[in-house]
Amino acid sequence: MNEAEPAVSVWPARGRTEAIVLVLHGGAERGAGSVPPWKPAFLRMVPIARALHRAGRKDGIEVRLLRNRRYGWNAPAMDPLDDARWALERIRADHPGLPVVLVGHSMGARVALRVADDPAVRGVCALAPWTPRGEPVDAVAGRAVLIVHGTRDRMTSPVESHAFAERAEGVAARVARFEIANEGHAMLRRSSVWTRLTIAFTLEVLAGDAGEELRGAWAAPGPERLRIPV
């Protein structure tokens, strides 16, 4: 991969492109190494990207999967933020004015929640997000936010993602958070549930196709809406 810029895999819409999903993979707190296409954190998002494409291509939804230049968050540089901003600029150049949903896992979810302030972004689906204590919520102002976390996650904290969701209430346009029982960080035990929720959220935000599960989630009282068991 060219060090000068990240890599992007693209699954085009059927016919005219009406909206874009940008998928962001996980990483580590530190790591200057490159992200080869066989890296597990990247590979983990390929089935989700493909499932999003199958579900949304008839509605004109294009899916893009970003592969970062470096594996780590690397504060204070925060390399993946630059990569995500670059990918959003590419989307704007190719499809000016079209809406975007961000889908991220782990570190990629943290990135998605940070770059949600891009004017094209309409919503963020954060899967097992890395949201350490004090993670800012300003970037999700006016956006729809769906957080999904496994109850047995030992890599990122369900407690901290719940705290983030509470802080985002009143800032985001709407927030819901699902807890997947007996699921860890890698999204392997109940992969179909992660995929189903991601697709439902994306189609609702970009195509107005609200499923029953999410309609019930948005309508639930605040405390219940942030701890929906599945």
QUISUL-V524998 format. One record per backbone hydrogen bond with DSSP energy under -0.5 kcal/mol. CO is the residue of the C=O (numbers start at 0). NH is the residue of the N-H. Records with the same first field share a line. If there is no record, write none. Layout:
CO=NH + NH
This chain:
1=4
6=66
8=64
9=11
10=62
12=14
17=98
18=61
19=100
20=22 + 63
21=102
22=65
23=104
27=72
28=73
30=71
32=70
33=35
35=38
38=41 + 42
39=43
40=25
41=44 + 45
42=45 + 46
44=48
45=49
46=50
47=51
48=52
49=53
50=54
51=55
52=56
55=58 + 60
56=13 + 59
59=17 + 18 + 61
61=20
62=10
63=22 + 65
64=8
65=24 + 67
66=6
67=34
70=27
72=78
73=76 + 77
77=80 + 81
78=81 + 82
79=83
80=84
81=85
82=86
83=87
84=88
85=89
86=90
87=91
88=92
89=93
90=94
94=97
98=19
99=121 + 122
100=21
101=124
102=23
103=126
104=107
105=109 + 129
106=110
107=111
108=112
109=113
110=114
111=115
114=117
117=120
119=99
121=143
122=101
123=125 + 145
124=103 + 126
125=127 + 147
126=105
128=130
131=134
136=139
137=140
139=142
142=172 + 173
143=123
144=175
145=125
146=177
147=127
148=179
149=152
155=157
156=160
157=161
158=162
159=163
160=164
161=165
162=166
163=167
164=168
167=170 + 171
170=141
173=144
175=146
176=227
177=148 + 179
178=180 + 229
179=150 + 182
182=151
183=186
187=190
189=192 + 193
190=194
191=195
192=196
193=197
194=198
195=199
196=200
197=201
198=202
199=203
200=204
201=205
202=206 + 208
203=207
207=209
210=214
211=215
212=216
213=217
214=218
215=219
216=219
220=224
221=225
223=226
224=176
226=228
227=178
